[in-house]
Amino acid sequence: MKDNQFFPRTDAVGLMPGHDRTAWLKGGGHPCVMPPRKPLGKAWRIILLGAPGVGKGTQADRLCERLGTCRLSTGDVFRAAKGGNEASLSPAMRSALNDMKRGELVPDETVLNMVGERLGCLNCSGGFLLDGFPRTVAQAEALEKLLLSQGVQLTVVFNYVLPLEQIAARIANRRSCSDCKASYHLINQPPAAAGICDHCGGKLFQHEDDHPELLRARRSSIKLPPSPSPIFIIEGTCW
């Protein structure tokens, strides 16, 4: 990886433990047990734009490892909620899970309510990387107002674009480890042994919202991302 303003080689961030994301995954005022990692030089506040399956997750892991930021993925929140106690979920989370079970995209209002329950994460001293939010103009405009109200300034925005056919193939072939959460792709990054995680030996599974039948149901709703909104041209740099 090249030396540049985003990936300097002089840090030791990669040697540090990962972030504790309890506050993001659970919301509702739950604190993170571990303090945030010390950021590289400054606290980076990043947004990754792009359709589901375009590769934001892979890039998010690399950026967070190098820069010390905490990855805030809306998809991770929804998946964590599926395995939790339904009685403890907020109305926004229950509504989101019902939409996903029907193969529908979660409405803007529901996503915004979910993010609003986690304002502390946007103010974290370790910075953040938003992955999967915002996905629509309405969400972007609402996020701009939210950040302004919190006095939070973005550092940079990355926009990822991929043909719709490739996105559908990526999503349908994704697999994850049920134990360590490692990600695989049956074509591009398959495990050494079918259905078994290379790292921990855990069982690989396909997320409910990655099944072909649900993909067909929401295919017409997946739109390639347009050029980033002018509100996200931050510090003269937009990617």
C-alpha positions in Angstrom: 0.0 0.0 0.0 1.4 3.4 -1.0 2.5 6.1 1.5 0.1 9.0 1.2 -2.1 11.2 3.4 -4.6 8.4 4.0 -2.1 5.5 4.5 1.1 6.6 6.2 3.5 3.7 7.2 4.9 5.3 10.3 2.0 4.5 12.7 1.4 1.5 14.8 -2.4 1.6 14.7 -2.5 -1.9 13.1 -1.0 -3.4 16.2 -3.7 -2.2 18.5 -6.9 -4.1 19.5 -10.1 -3.4 17.6 -12.8 -1.0 18.7 -15.4 -1.9 21.2 -18.7 -1.1 19.3 -21.2 -1.8 22.0 -22.6 1.7 21.9 -23.2 1.5 18.2 -24.5 -2.1 18.0 -26.9 -1.8 21.0 -27.7 1.9 21.1 -30.1 3.1 23.8 -27.4 4.6 25.9 -25.3 1.5 26.2 -21.6 2.6 26.7 -18.5 1.1 25.1 -16.6 -0.9 27.8 -13.2 -0.1 26.2 -12.0 3.5 25.5 -11.6 4.5 21.9 -8.3 3.8 20.1 -6.0 6.8 19.8 -6.5 8.1 16.2 -3.7 8.6 13.7 -2.7 12.3 14.0 -6.3 13.4 14.2 -9.8 11.9 14.6 -10.9 10.8 11.1 -14.6 11.2 10.3 -15.3 9.3 7.0 -18.4 8.4 5.0 -18.4 5.5 2.4 -21.1 5.9 -0.3 -22.2 3.1 -2.6 -24.9 0.5 -3.3 -25.0 -2.7 -1.1 -22.5 -5.2 -2.3 -20.2 -2.7 -4.0 -17.3 -3.5 -1.6 -17.6 -0.8 1.1 -17.2 -3.3 3.9 -13.8 -4.5 2.6 -12.5 -1.0 2.2 -14.0 0.1 5.6 -12.0 -2.6 7.4 -8.7 -1.5 5.7 -9.3 2.2 6.4 -10.2 1.6 10.0 -7.2 -0.6 10.6 -4.8 2.1 9.1 -6.4 5.2 10.6 -7.7 4.0 13.9 -11.3 5.0 13.3 -14.3 3.0 14.4 -16.5 1.4 11.8 -20.2 2.3 12.2 -22.1 0.0 9.8 -25.9 0.2 9.8 -25.9 -3.4 8.5 -24.0 -4.6 11.5 -26.6 -2.9 13.8 -29.5 -4.7 12.0 -27.7 -8.1 12.1 -26.9 -7.7 15.8 -30.6 -6.9 16.5 -31.7 -10.1 14.8 -29.7 -12.1 17.3 -30.7 -10.1 20.3 -33.7 -10.0 22.7 -36.6 -8.6 20.7 -38.2 -7.2 23.8 -35.2 -4.9 24.3 -35.3 -3.5 20.8 -36.4 0.1 20.1 -39.5 0.6 17.9 -37.2 1.8 15.1 -35.2 -1.5 15.2 -38.3 -3.7 15.3 -39.7 -1.8 12.3 -36.3 -2.2 10.4 -36.2 -6.0 11.1 -39.8 -6.4 9.8 -38.9 -4.6 6.6 -35.8 -6.7 6.0 -37.7 -10.0 6.6 -40.0 -8.9 3.7 -37.0 -8.2 1.5 -37.7 -4.5 1.5 -35.2 -1.6 2.0 -35.5 0.0 5.4 -37.3 3.4 5.1 -35.3 6.7 5.6 -37.3 7.7 8.7 -36.5 4.3 10.4 -32.8 4.5 9.6 -32.6 8.1 10.8 -34.3 7.2 14.1 -31.8 4.4 14.5 -28.8 6.6 14.0 -30.4 9.3 16.2 -30.4 6.7 19.0 -26.6 6.6 18.7 -25.5 10.2 18.7 -22.6 9.5 21.1 -20.9 7.5 18.4 -20.8 10.5 16.1 -19.1 12.5 18.9 -16.5 9.8 19.7 -13.0 11.2 20.3 -11.6 8.3 18.2 -13.6 9.4 15.1 -15.8 7.2 12.9 -16.4 5.7 9.5 -20.0 5.5 8.4 -20.6 2.4 6.2 -24.1 2.0 4.7 -25.4 5.4 5.7 -26.5 7.7 4.1 -28.0 5.8 1.2 -30.4 8.4 -0.1 -30.5 12.1 -0.6 -33.0 12.5 2.2 -30.7 10.6 4.6 -27.7 12.7 3.4 -29.6 16.0 4.1 -30.7 14.7 7.5 -27.2 13.7 8.4 -25.8 17.1 7.4 -28.3 18.7 9.8 -27.4 16.2 12.5 -23.7 16.7 12.2 -24.1 20.5 12.2 -26.2 20.3 15.4 -23.5 18.2 17.0 -20.6 20.4 15.8 -19.0 17.5 13.9 -17.0 18.1 10.8 -16.4 15.4 8.2 -12.9 14.7 6.9 -13.6 12.9 3.6 -16.2 11.0 1.6 -15.5 8.1 -0.7 -18.0 7.1 -3.4 -17.9 3.5 -4.8 -19.6 2.6 -8.1 -20.0 -0.9 -9.7 -22.4 -2.2 -12.4 -25.7 -3.6 -11.0 -25.0 -7.1 -12.4 -21.7 -7.3 -10.5 -23.4 -6.0 -7.3 -26.0 -8.8 -7.5 -23.4 -11.5 -8.0 -21.3 -10.2 -5.1 -24.2 -10.2 -2.7 -25.5 -13.6 -3.7 -22.1 -15.2 -3.1 -21.2 -13.5 0.2 -20.7 -15.7 3.3 -19.7 -14.9 6.9 -18.3 -16.9 9.8 -20.9 -17.4 12.6 -18.1 -17.2 15.2 -15.4 -14.6 14.2 -17.5 -12.8 11.6 -14.8 -13.1 8.9 -16.2 -12.4 5.4 -15.8 -14.6 2.3 -16.9 -14.7 -1.3 -17.6 -18.1 -2.9 -15.9 -17.0 -6.2 -13.4 -14.2 -5.4 -12.4 -15.2 -1.9 -13.6 -18.7 -1.1 -12.7 -20.6 2.1 -10.1 -23.4 1.9 -12.8 -25.9 3.0 -16.4 -25.5 1.8 -18.5 -24.0 4.6 -15.7 -23.7 7.1 -13.9 -20.5 8.2 -10.1 -20.5 7.5 -9.5 -18.4 10.7 -11.4 -20.2 13.5 -13.1 -23.2 12.0 -16.5 -21.7 12.5 -19.5 -22.5 10.2 -20.1 -20.1 7.3 -23.6 -18.8 6.6 -25.4 -16.5 4.3 -27.1 -13.5 5.7 -30.9 -13.5 5.4 -30.9 -10.4 3.3 -28.3 -11.9 0.9 -30.6 -14.8 -0.3 -31.4 -14.8 -4.0 -35.2 -14.6 -3.4 -34.8 -11.5 -1.3 -32.4 -10.0 -3.8 -35.0 -10.4 -6.6 -37.6 -8.7 -4.4 -35.4 -5.7 -3.8 -33.5 -5.6 -7.1 -35.7 -2.8 -8.5 -34.9 -0.8 -5.4 -31.1 -1.0 -5.7 -29.9 2.1 -7.5 -26.3 2.9 -8.4 -25.1 5.8 -6.3 -25.1 9.2 -8.1 -22.1 11.6 -7.7 -21.8 12.6 -4.0 -24.0 15.5 -3.0 -22.3 18.9 -2.7 -23.0 18.9 1.0 -20.4 16.1 1.2 -17.6 17.9 -0.5 -15.6 18.4 2.7 -12.2 20.1 3.0 -12.0 20.3 -0.8 -11.8 16.5 -1.1 -14.5 14.2 -2.4 -13.8 10.7 -3.7 
